[in-house]
Amino acid sequence: MHRKIFQFSEDPVDKEDYFEEERYMGKPWNFVGGIADYVDRITDDEMKACIVWLGKDRSTNGIMTDKWSRTISVFDKRAFFASKYEGFVKALRNLSGITLDEFCTNKKTAYFCDLEYYFNDKYGIYMDSDEDGLLTLDEWVRHAKPGKKFYIGAVIDYHW
């Protein structure tokens, strides 16, 4: 599966400051080898399509992007997390009656994975900046100030 890492900044990002693939190899994140098999920077044309893709469907779910200004902003955190919250609560319900014997085996493992996915999808979209580091989109939305615009720099494709 392929996902994207979006470089972001409070100021426009010059091309010479775009993050490179090497950033995700080794410390501090060990992203390649931990989450991803490999990473690859994409072209400028692909980048615009990715910015549109990031905002598509999410524009009604709390995130807005603009491919021309290359910006992203959060405008409604509750809308963004509404469906994730429903999935999280359902997974909690499925685990609420877990027995010690089930806990000692793999019988309910999928529900634990569901909890992690709905709260913080570590195989989804990432946001990255020098100031904040590498964050899942879920972490980024939780910390972003609603209405504040951020500029998108490089877009990195990763495979997991």
N, C-alpha and C positions, 0 to 999 in steps of 0.2 A: 504494500500500500504506500502511496505517496501523500505527503502532507507538506505544509509550508512553514517556514520561519520568516516572519516579517521584522525587519529592523525598523525601529521607531525612535523618534526624537522630538523634543519640544520645538526644535528649529529645523528648517529644511536641511537635508543631508546632501552634501556634494558627492558626486560619483567617486572621487578619490577617497572618500571616507566610508564607502560601502563596505560592509563586513564581507570577509572572504570565507571560503569553506574551512580553512585551517582553524578558524575560531572554535569550531565545534569538535575538534579532535583533541583528545587529551584533556588536561586540567584547564579550568576548574570543573567543567561539567561532565566530561567523558560522555558526551552526547552520542558520538559515533562509537559504537561498540556497546553502549548502554541502552539507548533507545533506538537509534538509527543504524542501519547497515552502512549507509553512505549519505553524503550530502553533495549538492551540486547547485551552483549559482545559475540563475536563469537569465534569459535575454530581456532587454528593455520591453519589447513587445509582449512577451509572456508575462512580464511584471504587471503591465496595465491590466491584462486579463485576470491576473490573480487578485488585484486590488478590487476589480469589479466582483469577482467571485466571492471575496471575503465579505463584501457588503450585501451581496445578493442573498435573499432569504433572511439574512441577519438584520436588514434594514427595518423589518417589521419585528425584529427580536432584540432591539436595543443597541445595535451598532450601525454606524453610518460611515461609508467610505466615499471618496471622490477621486477617481482615477486621474483627473486633470490636475488637481492641486496635490495629489498623492497624499491625502490625509485620511485619518481614521479618528472617529470619536465615539464615545459611549454616550448614549442619551437616555437609556432606560435599563438599569441593571435588573430590575424585577422582570421586565419582559425578556431579557436575555436568559435569565436563569429559571423562568417559570416551568418549562418542560423538563429541564434537568432536575429541578426540585421534585416534580411529580415522580420521575424515575427513581430518584434517591429515596423518597419516602416509601415507594413500593418495595425497593430492595430492603429497606429497614424492616418493613412489615414481614417480608419473607424470612428475615433472619431473627425476628423477635422470638420465635418459638424454637430456636435451635437447641438441640439437646447437647449434652457433653459428648455423647458418643458421635453425633454428627460433627461436632466441632473438632473431634480427634481424627476425622477422616476427611476425604475430599468431596463428600456428598453435597455440600452447600457452597463450594468454592465459587461458583458462578455469581452468587449473590454478593460475595465480597468484592469480586471484580466489578460488578455493577455499581456498588457504592463508590469505588474509586473513580470509575468512568464518569458517573453523574456529578461527582463533586469536583474532580480535577482530572480531565482527560489528558494523560501524559503521552498518548499516541495521536493527539490532534494537532491543532494549530498552535504555534509558538510565537511569542513576541519577544524581541531582544533589543536591549539598549546598553550603552556603556554605563549609564547611571543605575539601572534596575537589574541588569543581567537578563538571563534567559528565563522567561516565564511562560507557562501555558496560557492560552487565551483566557481560560477561566480565572487564573490568578491575576492576569492583567486587568480584566474587567472588574474584578473585585477591588483592585487598588486604584483604578483610573477615576479621575474626577469627571462626573457627568458634564458633557458640553465642551470639555477641553479638547482642542484639536491637536493631534500628533501627526508628524510627518513620517511618511514611509520612505525608507532608503532601499537597501538591497532586499531581495526576496530569494530565499534559499529553499530549494526543494530537498526533502529528505525521504528516504525509503526506510520502512520498518517491516 
